[in-house]
Amino acid sequence: MASIATLATSVVAPVQASAVASVSKTFAAAEDVFVSQAEPAKSFATATWLSVCGTGCGSATTGQRIALTRFKITDIPQDAENVKVTLDLVSARTTDTTVSVRPVTGAWTEAATTWNTRPALGTPTIGSHTGFTAGGTAKLDVSSAVEGDGTYAFALTGTDATTTVLMSSRESGNRGPKLTVTYTEGTGGEQTDGPLPFTLAGTAALRASAKKVFAHYFTPYPISLDNQAPASDYYARNYLKPEGESGKHAAYGGLLRDRPLGRDPIAGDYAVADLKTEVKQAIAAGLDGFTVDILSVTSAHWTRVQNLIKAAEAVDPGFKIVLMPDTNGLASVDSATLAAAMAKLAASKSVYRLADNRLVVAPFKAEGRTAAWWSDWMKTMETTHGIKVALVPCFLDFNKYRDTFASISYGFSNWGNRNPAANSSLGTNIDRAHSMGKIWMQPVSVQDERPNQGIFDEAGNTENLRATWRGAIDGKADWVQLTTWNDYSENTQFAPSRNAGWTYLDINAYYLTCYKLGCPKITNDTAYLTHRIQPVAAQPTYTQTKLMKLRTGSTAARDTVEVLTMLTAAGKVSVTIGGTTQTYDAPAGVSAKTFPLRPGAASATVTRNSAVIAKVVSPYPISATPYVQDLHYRAASSER
């Protein structure tokens, strides 16, 4: 396995294109219909055409028309490579119009849907096409929305005042909407989910590794708290605004600075549906499972823990949930009650057990109870519930408590630090655990800023992330815990979010692969940009009375923009920050370089032989006069 330290200078040859012949499968629409704002109660379920038009259609202010279509995809191999999915639409007229595709997130049926009962649509536009010819077929790339076998629904929308008329599935001649999936047969070791700088190994190959990577799931912050649109949901109204929750967070400018990626309201049990989404996100990022923080055995948090396990079991029982009772939240819960609660969860096949069937329990802040208390609790689990436990305590102070817990523990972990200075010699704890005959679960982290607590760590852009992975890999940690998946109040999240999208998970996927299988070849030139949206010392314009201060022992605070490149061969990088441009030569492989933070916009372009091979433009402007203090590092990718 290559050491992370050697990656910046290693030259990697690009992978040659596959010579395997492609396979193409076409699926006709199972249902399709259009709805009209001008006739909001009318059903067009028998129409042989689909209409798409903007709000100004026919010179009316309420003339919008939207078409809906649904497909069921079957028999696509899980190891399919070079997958491309197109939505094929046959036009009934020649028009110079544009049609865009969006995912449908709400429930609908062809027979019952009208404008008044139309389903909710997803926010992102998947693809679009301009210019239609009568009798011709337009192909819209919807690859990003299709993950394999399953049922997929799409909405066709437009902004033109001219109507785009398309054939429906009821038109004679089999000219309705179709979904065409083209791929090459895989070897069983690759998957193509996500725009990464390398080919991520298949789920089976990643899980075959004895090394496990879990992410710490924090139940207070699911994707949605109230199933409302992201512009006006609970996060927007109460957590991201200083005046939210009746002003209780005003002193520190609001509880949160980031949030999960938003979505429109959905029908049915949205809480479970959202947890299924998060499980799918984690699987796509290569993770083995979640360590779930169990704060209660009676409240809404307990319900979310049970729903998370239910979601994992429904999506993929191979995605494991590690039980992590939190001694802070469970301080008043007695041993028998906790044992009964953990035994109830342990009945699921998604809850993680070792090969010998021992239940893995990794209590957070294990030292919140004595080793004797945990020993008695484990006896209760075995004698009352017939469950043997493999205890992997996660300490806040490993070295203080390791010896007293050694006799009852299968392994050890600690919560860890979030700055490069504190993560410069992680091998010591790993070696100590191994010398005691225990496995070690290494914390890997991005950053940590806590407005409500008034402290922050200096992560140094992605330096802390790379340092903690270096410690896990070079130190030969047995497991890894990403701290955290979604603790937005401490700004430690890896999960897809408003401020970083998938960027941290994409970078993490590379190091996860290095850890499990050895570092992969870079096959896709990629650039990542990270920066804060204010200088550290900038004063907010809002009357914020509590400001974050640097945690004692942290790396010194800095104001930098970082360009992290993963390149197939050397390239020239041009970086523009606040109108000032600088250039440098980036080597093949993985390389990071920082530049001074300046107010304005930030972007980076990578060229090779005068051709642009990667470009990333940050959507987050930098200001010297922020509204509230916001020290959370933003992140952007050239590939998303």
WONORBEL-V469512 format. One record per residue. N is the residue number from 1. OMEGA is omega in radians with two decimals (999 if undefined). NEAR is the number of other ideal C-beta (glycine too) atoms within 8 Angstrom. Layout:
n->(N/N)
omega->(OMEGA/OMEGA)
near->(NEAR/NEAR)
This chain:
n->(1/2/3/4/5/6/7/8/9/10/11/12/13/14/15/16/17/18/19/20/21/22/23/24/25/26/27/28/29/30/31/32/33/34/35/36/37/38/39/40/41/42/43/44/45/46/47/48/49/50/51/52/53/54/55/56/57/58/59/60/61/62/63/64/65/66/67/68/69/70/71/72/73/74/75/76/77/78/79/80/81/82/83/84/85/86/87/88/89/90/91/92/93/94/95/96/97/98/99/100/101/102/103/104/105/106/107/108/109/110/111/112/113/114/115/116/117/118/119/120/121/122/123/124/125/126/127/128/129/130/131/132/133/134/135/136/137/138/139/140/141/142/143/144/145/146/147/148/149/150/151/152/153/154/155/156/157/158/159/160/161/162/163/164/165/166/167/168/169/170/171/172/173/174/175/176/177/178/179/180/181/182/183/184/185/186/187/188/189/190/191/192/193/194/195/196/197/198/199/200/201/202/203/204/205/206/207/208/209/210/211/212/213/214/215/216/217/218/219/220/221/222/223/224/225/226/227/228/229/230/231/232/233/234/235/236/237/238/239/240/241/242/243/244/245/246/247/248/249/250/251/252/253/254/255/256/257/258/259/260/261/262/263/264/265/266/267/268/269/270/271/272/273/274/275/276/277/278/279/280/281/282/283/284/285/286/287/288/289/290/291/292/293/294/295/296/297/298/299/300/301/302/303/304/305/306/307/308/309/310/311/312/313/314/315/316/317/318/319/320/321/322/323/324/325/326/327/328/329/330/331/332/333/334/335/336/337/338/339/340/341/342/343/344/345/346/347/348/349/350/351/352/353/354/355/356/357/358/359/360/361/362/363/364/365/366/367/368/369/370/371/372/373/374/375/376/377/378/379/380/381/382/383/384/385/386/387/388/389/390/391/392/393/394/395/396/397/398/399/400/401/402/403/404/405/406/407/408/409/410/411/412/413/414/415/416/417/418/419/420/421/422/423/424/425/426/427/428/429/430/431/432/433/434/435/436/437/438/439/440/441/442/443/444/445/446/447/448/449/450/451/452/453/454/455/456/457/458/459/460/461/462/463/464/465/466/467/468/469/470/471/472/473/474/475/476/477/478/479/480/481/482/483/484/485/486/487/488/489/490/491/492/493/494/495/496/497/498/499/500/501/502/503/504/505/506/507/508/509/510/511/512/513/514/515/516/517/518/519/520/521/522/523/524/525/526/527/528/529/530/531/532/533/534/535/536/537/538/539/540/541/542/543/544/545/546/547/548/549/550/551/552/553/554/555/556/557/558/559/560/561/562/563/564/565/566/567/568/569/570/571/572/573/574/575/576/577/578/579/580/581/582/583/584/585/586/587/588/589/590/591/592/593/594/595/596/597/598/599/600/601/602/603/604/605/606/607/608/609/610/611/612/613/614/615/616/617/618/619/620/621/622/623/624/625/626/627/628/629/630/631/632/633/634/635/636/637/638/639/640)
omega->(3.12/3.02/3.12/-3.09/-3.10/-2.96/-3.05/-3.07/-3.11/3.12/-3.08/3.12/3.12/3.11/3.11/3.13/-3.12/3.11/-3.11/-3.14/-3.13/3.10/-3.14/3.09/-3.10/-3.10/3.09/3.13/3.06/3.09/2.99/-3.10/2.98/3.11/-3.06/3.10/-3.13/3.10/-2.90/-3.11/-3.04/3.05/3.10/-3.03/-3.14/-3.10/3.12/3.12/3.05/-3.12/3.08/-3.09/3.13/-3.08/3.14/-3.07/3.12/3.14/3.10/3.12/3.13/-3.07/-3.04/3.04/-3.12/3.08/3.13/3.10/-3.07/-3.12/2.99/-3.11/3.14/2.97/2.98/-3.10/3.13/-3.12/3.12/-3.13/3.08/-3.07/3.03/-3.11/3.12/3.01/-3.06/-3.09/3.09/-3.09/3.07/-3.12/3.01/-3.13/3.06/-3.07/3.13/3.06/3.11/-3.14/3.05/3.07/3.04/-3.09/-3.14/-3.13/3.09/3.00/-3.12/-3.04/-2.96/-2.98/3.00/3.07/-3.11/-3.09/-3.08/-3.11/3.04/-3.14/3.07/-3.07/-3.01/2.97/-3.08/-3.12/3.13/3.12/3.13/3.09/-3.11/3.14/-3.12/-3.12/-3.13/-3.13/3.05/-3.12/3.14/-3.10/3.11/-3.07/-3.05/-3.07/-3.07/-3.05/-3.11/3.14/3.12/3.11/-3.07/3.11/-3.11/3.03/3.07/-3.08/3.12/3.10/-3.10/3.05/3.09/-3.11/2.94/-3.10/-3.08/3.11/3.05/-3.13/3.11/3.08/3.14/3.10/3.08/-3.07/3.11/-3.13/3.10/3.04/-3.13/-3.14/3.12/-3.11/2.99/3.14/-3.13/3.14/-3.12/-3.09/-3.09/2.94/-3.03/3.13/3.01/3.14/-3.08/3.10/-3.13/3.09/-3.14/3.12/3.12/-3.12/-3.12/-3.13/3.13/-3.11/3.11/3.10/3.09/3.12/-3.04/3.10/3.11/3.03/-3.08/-3.12/-3.09/-2.96/3.14/-3.01/3.02/-3.14/3.12/3.10/-3.06/3.10/3.10/3.11/-3.03/-3.13/-3.07/-3.11/-3.05/3.09/-3.08/-3.06/-2.91/-3.06/-3.07/3.14/3.13/-3.10/-3.12/-3.10/3.08/3.04/-3.07/-3.13/-3.04/-3.06/-3.12/2.98/-3.10/-3.07/-3.02/2.99/-3.14/-3.11/3.05/3.03/-3.08/3.08/3.07/3.09/3.14/-3.13/3.07/-3.12/-3.03/-3.11/3.11/3.13/3.12/3.11/3.04/3.09/-3.13/3.06/3.12/3.09/-3.12/3.10/3.13/3.13/3.06/-3.08/3.10/-3.10/3.07/2.80/-3.02/3.13/-3.09/-3.04/-3.03/3.03/-3.13/-2.93/3.07/3.11/3.09/3.10/3.13/3.08/3.13/3.12/3.10/3.10/3.08/-3.14/3.13/-3.14/-3.13/-3.09/-3.07/-3.13/3.09/3.04/-2.91/3.08/3.09/-3.13/-3.09/3.08/-3.05/-3.06/3.03/-3.11/-3.06/-3.04/-3.09/-3.10/-3.10/-3.03/-3.10/3.13/3.12/3.13/-3.14/-3.14/-3.13/3.11/3.10/3.13/-3.05/3.13/-3.13/3.09/3.09/3.12/-2.95/3.02/3.05/3.14/3.13/3.06/3.03/3.12/3.12/3.07/-3.05/-3.05/3.06/-3.03/-3.10/-3.12/3.02/2.98/-3.13/3.07/3.12/3.12/-3.14/3.11/3.11/3.14/3.12/3.08/3.09/3.12/-3.09/-3.04/-3.10/-3.01/3.10/-3.08/3.01/-3.04/2.92/-3.05/3.07/-3.06/3.05/-3.04/2.86/3.13/-3.07/-3.02/3.12/-2.99/-3.01/-3.05/-3.10/3.14/-2.98/-3.01/-3.09/-2.98/3.00/3.14/-3.11/2.98/2.94/-3.06/2.99/-3.10/-3.02/3.10/-3.04/-3.11/-3.12/-3.10/-3.08/-3.10/-3.05/-3.11/-3.09/-3.14/3.13/3.13/-3.11/3.11/-3.13/3.13/3.11/3.12/-3.09/2.98/3.14/3.05/-3.03/3.03/3.05/-2.98/3.07/-3.00/-3.11/3.06/-3.01/-3.11/-3.07/3.09/3.07/3.13/3.02/3.00/3.02/-3.12/-3.12/-3.09/3.11/-3.07/-3.13/3.10/-3.13/-3.13/-3.12/3.04/3.10/3.12/-3.14/-3.08/-3.10/3.14/3.12/3.04/-3.11/3.10/3.05/2.99/3.05/-3.08/0.29/2.98/-2.93/3.03/-3.07/3.11/3.06/3.10/3.14/-2.93/2.94/-2.99/3.07/-3.01/3.13/-3.02/-3.07/-3.06/3.13/-2.94/-3.10/3.07/3.12/3.09/-3.13/-3.11/3.12/-3.10/3.04/3.12/3.07/-3.10/-3.05/-2.93/-2.99/-3.01/-3.09/3.03/3.01/-3.09/-3.09/-3.11/-3.03/3.07/3.10/-3.12/3.08/3.11/2.96/3.13/3.09/2.94/-3.10/-3.06/-3.10/-3.14/-3.13/3.08/3.05/-3.09/3.14/-3.06/-3.14/-3.13/3.10/3.07/-3.10/3.12/3.10/3.14/-3.12/2.89/-3.13/3.13/-3.14/3.12/-3.05/2.93/-3.13/2.96/3.08/-3.12/2.98/-2.93/3.08/3.11/-3.10/3.12/3.09/-3.10/3.07/-3.06/3.12/-3.12/3.14/3.09/3.11/-3.08/3.04/3.14/3.04/3.12/3.13/-3.13/2.99/-3.14/-3.05/-3.09/3.12/3.10/-3.10/-3.14/-3.12/3.07/3.09/3.07/-3.13/-3.11/3.12/3.11/3.09/3.12/3.11/3.11/3.04/-3.07/3.09/3.13/3.09/-3.13/3.08/3.10/3.11/3.11/-3.14/3.08/-3.03/3.14/-3.14/-3.10/3.05/-3.14/-3.12/3.11/3.00/3.10/-3.07/-3.07/3.12/3.13/2.99/-3.14/3.12/-3.10/3.06/-3.01/3.12/999)
near->(6/9/8/13/7/8/11/10/7/9/8/9/6/8/7/4/4/7/3/7/4/8/8/7/9/9/12/10/13/7/10/14/14/15/13/13/11/9/7/10/6/8/9/10/8/6/10/8/11/15/13/15/14/10/9/8/14/8/5/8/5/7/16/10/14/11/13/18/13/14/13/8/13/6/5/12/8/8/12/13/12/10/12/9/13/12/14/12/14/13/17/8/9/6/12/5/13/9/16/11/15/13/12/14/11/12/6/12/7/10/6/8/14/11/11/6/7/11/12/10/12/10/8/6/7/13/11/9/11/6/8/14/7/8/5/8/7/12/10/13/10/14/9/7/10/13/6/8/6/8/8/11/12/15/12/15/11/13/6/11/9/9/12/15/10/17/13/14/9/7/11/4/4/4/7/13/16/10/16/12/14/12/13/11/9/12/5/8/8/12/11/10/6/10/8/12/10/12/11/15/13/13/10/7/11/15/8/5/9/4/10/10/13/16/15/14/13/10/13/7/10/12/9/14/6/6/7/9/8/12/6/7/14/10/13/12/9/10/15/11/9/11/5/14/8/4/8/6/14/10/7/15/14/14/12/11/13/11/13/14/8/12/11/11/10/11/8/6/5/11/11/11/10/12/15/11/9/16/15/10/11/13/12/9/14/13/13/9/14/17/13/13/12/15/12/9/9/4/7/6/12/13/9/12/12/9/11/16/14/11/13/17/10/7/10/7/7/6/15/12/16/14/15/14/11/12/13/9/10/13/7/3/8/5/9/8/9/13/13/10/12/14/12/7/13/12/6/11/5/10/14/9/8/8/3/4/7/10/15/13/13/14/15/12/12/13/11/8/9/6/10/6/9/15/9/9/12/11/8/12/15/11/6/10/11/4/10/8/11/11/13/14/14/14/15/6/8/10/7/7/13/13/5/7/14/9/5/9/11/10/13/17/16/11/10/10/8/12/16/12/8/11/12/7/5/13/9/7/12/14/9/10/13/10/6/9/4/11/10/15/16/16/13/13/16/12/12/13/12/12/16/8/5/10/9/12/16/12/17/11/13/15/12/17/15/11/11/15/14/11/15/13/14/10/12/7/13/10/14/15/14/15/10/14/14/12/13/14/10/9/13/11/13/11/11/9/12/8/9/13/10/11/13/12/12/16/12/14/13/15/14/14/16/15/11/11/9/7/9/12/9/15/9/11/15/15/17/17/16/13/15/13/10/12/8/9/4/11/6/11/6/8/3/13/5/7/8/12/7/11/10/4/7/13/14/6/8/9/8/11/14/14/15/14/16/14/17/10/8/8/14/10/15/11/14/10/14/9/7/7/7/7/7/8/7/13/10/10/13/10/10/13/9/9/11/7/11/9/6/9/10/15/11/14/10/18/11/11/4/4/6/7/9/14/10/12/8/11/4/10/6/16/9/7/6/11/6/12/14/10/11/11/12/12/13/16/15/12/10/8)
